[in-house]
């Protein structure tokens, strides 16, 4: 029975109330954060600094002597402030906490080449591991299909907050996940060798080139039907997405560089455990490296991974960024802040390490217009620390994403 049939005299009041509730805009968060040191990643550190956030964006950044806290702003304090941290390669949101079939969507085993698989279709924004990373200061992740197939699928970039993928999304299709090395043969009957895997990939890339040409035919009747696999590969060949190639051994890294030169796609080199053997080649190729997790297990293709590889590459001038990577065992993820701290303890300059967690991955992934540094107009993604971020005893006390407090550390409850 409809309400107006019961209380017709109250209908005008009822409609006014409904209109008021649904048309009202919630007051935007207005927040001021002060700290002993602010690492803006957009210039020198600011001492005794302040950041103002309004409407989800950075409003002002500077010294407390120069900027007053306006009336109505919530105020937080910290020892250290950094931009939100960026995990440049993970599978979190596709791989889940429980390590059971129902929460493991990062790798499809029915075929070794599946570029049509979209991370967007499988990402779980409410996955516990997403919250785990968020609590540790990671506000942006480049996530998607795992290494382990010749082409395992697509990757994307999301914030670690939001009720669903639409809330979290920054870029729905960032790269195709490609793997060169012995790990592929352990997952699929074909390819059985490195050369077979590369031959399979090369053949699909040639098909994508031919497909692109045919799709441009002026005669619509001669154009081939849409093919999702070839669409994804063609998009990569056109430079619209990256080839994210996982290659650990030096000869696999060289194969990745040759494929890049042959087909002209933009390359992100992933893992690169033996990259310290190819310093000159990587400098000449001008390819950024998403370095393997510093504490990766040294077995198989990663048996020559080392704690000091990040420092060696950075010192040589090769752009590096950090990743949590893909872990086949629980808890299914690492934390890039800790990986970077270990690299700092093994020769990486702390300033370079912080850049490799913030502005460098933002630039490499083409999202530095939104994240990676504390500059007015950018997304208000901040992490407040109670000490040096690379000290084991320090931790994030508050995490803000888009100007909203999404994580707060309560020492009394720990």
N, C-alpha and C positions, 0 to 999 in steps of 0.2 A: 504494500500500500504506500503511495507516494506521500511525502510530507505535506505538500500543499493541500491535500485532501483532508488532512487531519486538523491542520492549523493554518487556514488560509490567511488569517490576519497577520501571521508572523512571516509570511513569505518574503515581503520586501526587506525585512531586517535580516532574514536568513541569506538572501542573495547578496546583500551588502557585506555581510561577514565573509561569505565565500570569496567574493571579489577581493576583499582586503587581504585575506590569507594568501591567495594564490598570486596576487600582483605585487606583494611586498618583496623588496629585494633585501636580503640579509646584509647587515652592515659589514663592509669589508674589513678584514683584519688589519689593524695598524699596530706595528710592532717595532720596538727599538731594542737593539742588542748592543751591549758594550763589552769590551774585552781589553785585556792587557796588550794583546797582539792580534791583528787581523791580517791574514794572508789573502790578499785580494786576487792574486795571480794576474793582476792587471797593472803591475808596477811594484814598487818597493812595499815591504810590510808597513802597516800603520800601527804605531804604538799608542796606547790609550785611545783606541778608536771606537767608532760607533757605526752601526748599519741601521738604516731605517727601511722598513718594508711596508708597502701599501698596495692593496689590490693585487696581491700575489707577485709583485715585482719589487726589485731593488729600487728604492727611492733616492737614497743618498748614502754615500760612504765617505768617511773622513775622520778627522780627529775630534775628540769630545770637546775640545776648546772652541772648535769652529761650528759645531752643529748642536743645537739644543733639541731636547726631546719634546715634541709638541704635546699638547694636552690630549688626553684620551688614548695615548699609545701604551700598550702593555710593554713592560721593561724586563729584559733578561740580562744576566751577566755571565761572563765566561772568562777563562784564562786565555784560550785560543779560539779564534774563529777561522774556518776555511770554507771555501765553496763546497757544495755537496759533492761527494766523491763519485767517480764514474768507474764502473766495472766494464772494461772494454771487450770482454768475451766470456759469456756464461751460458748456461742452459737452464738457469733457474726460472721457474714458471712453467716450463715444459717438463723438467725433471723435478720430482717432488720429494718431500722429506721422508716419506715412509718406504721408499725404495721397493714399491710393489707395482704390479702390472698396471693398476688403475691410475697411478700418478707418474708413469714413465713414458712420455710422448716425444722424447728428444731424438730417438733414432728408430726409423722404420726398416725392418729387416727383409721385406719382400722383394726389394730390388736395390741394386747398388747405386743407381742414378735416378734421383727423384727431385729435380729442382722445382717442381710444381708444389711441393708441400710448403704451406705457409705457417710460420710461427704464430701469426695473428689468430689462426683458427684454433690453436691449442693452448694458448697462454692462459694461465690461471692467476689472476691478479691477487686472489686471496690465499695463494699457497703460503704455507708457513715459512718456507725458505725466503720468500720475498720480504716478509716482515723481519726475518733474522738479519738479512743484509741491511735493511732500512735502519734497524736499531744500531747497527755498526757504522752508520754514517754514509752508506752507499745510497744515493738518491736517484741515480740513473744507471740503467744496465743495457748493454747490447747483448741481447739474448736470442735464442732460437735453437735450430737443430744442431746436434752435436757432431763433432768429428767422428769418423769411423766408417763413412761411406764415400764412394767416389764423389757423389754430390748428394748430401743428405737432406737438403731443403734450404729454406730461406731463414734469415734472421731479421730482427727488428730492434728498435730502441724504445724503451719505456721508462717512465718514472716508477719508483718503488712504492707509490701510493695510488689509491684509486680503488673503486669498488669492482671495476671490470676493465677489460683491455681498452675500451673506448676512453675511459677516464685517464688511463695511464699513458697512452700512446704519444710518442714523439715522431717516429718514422715507422711506417708499417712494413716496409721492405727495404732493408739496408744492404744485405749481401747474400750471396749463395755460399753455403758451407761446403767446402771441397777438402778432401783429404788425400794426400799422397804419402805412401809408406806401407809398412807391413801390417798395420792394424786392420786395413781393409780386408785382407785375405782371411783374417780370423772371424770376420762377421758374415762373409758372403762366399759362395762357391766360386763365383766369378766376379772380379778378377782374382787370379791365383798368384800373379806376380806384379811387380811395379810397372814393368813395361806394358803389360796388358791393361792395367788401370789407366795409364796415361793414354794409351791408344783408344780406349773406350771413351774417355773424356774428349779427346781431340776429335773423334768422329762425331760426337754430339755437338760440339762447337761448330764444326763444318756444316752439319745439318741446320743448325740455327742460322748460320750465315746465309745459306741457300733459302731457307724459309723466309728470312727477312726480305730478300730480293723478290721472291715470288709474291709476298704479301703487298708489295709496292706496284704490282702489275696494273697497268691502266685498265685492262680488261678484268672486271670483277669476276667474271666466270672462270678465269684462270687462277684466281687466288686460292691458295689452300685453305682448308678449314682451320679454325683456331686450334692450336695445340698448346696446352698450358705449360708443358715442359719446355717446348721451344720458345714460347713467349718469355719465360723466365731467363733462359740462356741468352736470348736475343737482347733482352733488356740489359744484361750484364755486358754483353759485347758492345752495346751502344754507350756504355759508360754511365748508365743510370743507377746501377748498383755495383757493389764491390765483388770481386772474387776473394773470399775469405779462405785462404788456402792454409790448412794445417800441414806443416812439413817440419819434421824434427831433425832428421839426418841431413848431413851437408849435401849429399847427392839429391835428396828430395827437395831441398831448398833451391838448388840450382835448376832442377826440373821446373819448379814453380816460376822462377825468373824467365826461363826459356819460353814457357807457355804465355807468360805476360807479354814478352817481346813478339811472339808469333801472332797473338790475337788482339793485343792492344787493350785488354781490359784493365780497369783500376784494381790494384792488388793490395790487400792487407795480408801480411805474412803472420801466421799464427803459430805459436809454440817456439819453433826455431831453436831447439835445444843445442844444436851444434853450430849456431850462428857465429860463435866466437872464432870459428875456423874460416869464416867468410867475410871478415870485416871489410876488406877492399871491395869485394864484389857487391856487398849490400850498400856501401857508400856510393858506388857507381850507379847502382840500380835506383837509388833514391826511394827506397821502400820502407815504410814504417813497420815496426815489429811489435806485435802484441805478445810480449814475452811470456814464456811458459810460467806457470806458478812457481815461485822461487823454491817452494818446498815440495815440488812434484815428486812422486815416487820414481826413482831412477831404475827403470827396467824397460826392456824392449827398445823401442825407438827413442826413449828418453833416458837411456842408460848413461849418457854423457852430459845430462843437464847438470848445472852447477849453480851454487849460490851467488857467484860473482859475475855471471853472464850479463845481467842487467847493467852493472857498473861498467863493464868493459865496453858494451855497445854504446852506452850513453857518453862515456869519455871519448869514444871515437867519433861522436857526432851523429850516430844513427838514432832516429826518433824511436823511443820505446814507450809503451804504456803497459799497464798491469791488467791481469785477468784472474778471475777465480777458476775459469776453465770448466772442464767436465770431469767429475769424479764418479767412478763406477761403484763406489761404496758409500754407505751412510757416513756423515749426514748430507752427502751429495753436493756440498759446495764448500769453497774456501772463502776467505774475506780478503779483498785486495789490500786493505790497510795493513794487515799483518804480513802479507807477501812483500809489500813495499818496505816494511820495517826490517825484514830479514835482509833484503837487498841493501838497505842503508848500512846494516851491520857488516856487510861484506863488500864495501867499497863504493856504493852509489851515493852521490852527493844528496843530502837531505832535501835541498831546494829542488833538485832535479826529480827526486822521488815524488815530491808533492805535486810538481807540474805533471808528472806521469799519471797522477790520480785525478787530475782536474782539467786544466786547460788543454793539455796535449791530446788526450782522448777526444775531447770536445772538438778540437780542430781536425783531427784525423777522421772523425766520423761526421764531419760537416754539421755539427750542432752547436758550434761556439757562438752563434748568434743568440742562443737561449741559455746555455749553461756553461760551466767550466771556470767562470771567474765572477767576482763581485763587482759588477759595473751597473750603474743606474740604467734601468730599462730591461735588464735581464731577469729571468725567473728567479724568484727569491728562494733559492735552495742553499741552505746554510747548515753547517755542522758546528756545534759548540763543544769544545773539549775542556776537560779539567786539568790538562797538562799537555806536554809535547805529544803530538799525535803518534809519533814513532816510538814512544816509551811504552813498554809492556804494561805498566801500571796505570796509564792514562786510558780514558775512554770517552766516547761521546756522551754528553749529558743531555743535549737537546738536538733534535734534528727537525729542520723546517723544509718542507717541499711546497713550492708555489705559495710561500708566505703563510703556510699553515703548520702548526706544531704537530708532527706526526709520531714523534718518539721522545720520551722523557725518562731519564734514568733516576730512579729513586733508590739511593744508597740504603735507606732504612729497610727496604723490602728485599734486599739482595742477601 
